[in-house]
Amino acid sequence: MESWQKSLSESIVSLDELTHFLPLDTESLQPVIERYPLRITRYYLNLIQKRNDPIGRQCIPDLRELDEDGLLSDPLNEGNLTVAPGLIHRYPDRVLLLISNSCPTFCRFCTRKNRIGKERGHIGRDSLKAALDYIEARPDITEVILSGGDPFLLTDDQLEEILVKLREIRHLQIIRIHTRTPVTLPDRITSNLCGMLKRYHPLYVNTQFNHPLEITPQSSRACSLLADVGIPLGNQTVLLKEVNDDPEVMKQLMQGLLTIRVRPYYLHQMDLVKGAGHFRTPIQKGMEIMARLRGHISGMATPSYVIDLPGGKGKVPFPLDHLKRVGNILYLRNDLGEIVEYLDTNGD
Ligand SMILES: *Cc1c(COP(=O)(O)O)cnc(C)c1O
């Protein structure tokens, strides 16, 4: 067993274990974790200073997850855009291939929280073959994004088997991997893994830092290992109420990322995820934060603020395509020119 696998096996998965570290009402929270499983790596848990601090809020179960909030269990309509098991095709030139159903730490705000951690393991042989056949048959597809769950929960060999097959597809140019392991399980980024990945360039990695407290010697080292084998690193931050909805925090985060050679890519408006409504901020908050970043910090540290529209309508950058507002409803134009309604929140 590799040391990261040992770390993973020692993650906290029950409320009884979690109460050794933090005071919790385990009885009332049990139904929460029955619906949305609990897992926190010991490394990530150690970053928590208080239950309701920016790290704690991201991973400790909360009673509000059970609120009947009128939000969606599949906010991005990925079910309908699935063209083979685990393969989501929304844009003409790129596909999302979900190769893992699990993560080292389950984020309480996850877009796929209604699914992740419930089904075990990684993509099966038949599903993978169906996905590869689909891509092979479509020369317009030039980029594959490996996501999940977390693709880096596969072993190096399992991952390499997929990369080898992807590289056999002649028209495929770019491979991108979305992983949060540098942030939640940094010892997963080993020199062996990096030595393997660099054989499959051009390969990009996007990670997800949401708070400056996540930039530690360990996560910095993980990013260095990846960057040192020539992998360009990007970051997708999710804008989260009472975690990072503050211009100063966001500035520190974005600037801190540049110092560890990670380039801020997106700032995501929270998706309309059922069970995560308490993380939503009003659009106004994101606009205010962007106004405090743009021009005030390096352009390289400034992400694009995007909303991934409900119903699989795609990502729109803000505020360029903001058409109009009627009460809490915004009318936004997507890449296809469609006008899509978006329900904003008051944030309280
Ligand atoms: C977000 C997303 C992508 C990638 O979009 P980029 O803007 O290139 O980062 C691709 N496919 C789907 C279905 C997505 O949701």
The ligand as a MOL file (V3000), in Angstrom:
LIG
                    3D

  0  0  0     0  0            999 V3000
M  V30 BEGIN CTAB
M  V30 COUNTS 15 15 0 0 0
M  V30 BEGIN ATOM
M  V30 1 C -17.3600 23.0700 -17.2300 0
M  V30 2 C -17.5210 22.0580 -18.2500 0
M  V30 3 C -16.5560 21.8740 -19.2570 0
M  V30 4 C -15.2720 22.6850 -19.3130 0
M  V30 5 O -15.5020 24.0150 -19.5520 0
M  V30 6 P -14.2650 25.0310 -19.6590 0
M  V30 7 O -14.9210 26.3560 -19.7670 0
M  V30 8 O -13.4760 24.6360 -20.8750 0
M  V30 9 O -13.4400 24.8780 -18.4120 0
M  V30 10 C -16.7890 20.9140 -20.2120 0
M  V30 11 N -17.9150 20.1700 -20.2080 0
M  V30 12 C -18.8630 20.3270 -19.2750 0
M  V30 13 C -20.0850 19.4790 -19.3280 0
M  V30 14 C -18.6970 21.2700 -18.2600 0
M  V30 15 O -19.6440 21.4150 -17.3090 0
M  V30 END ATOM
M  V30 BEGIN BOND
M  V30 1 1 1 2
M  V30 2 1 2 3
M  V30 3 2 2 14
M  V30 4 1 3 4
M  V30 5 2 3 10
M  V30 6 1 4 5
M  V30 7 1 5 6
M  V30 8 2 6 7
M  V30 9 1 6 8
M  V30 10 1 6 9
M  V30 11 1 10 11
M  V30 12 2 11 12
M  V30 13 1 12 13
M  V30 14 1 12 14
M  V30 15 1 14 15
M  V30 END BOND
M  V30 END CTAB
M  END
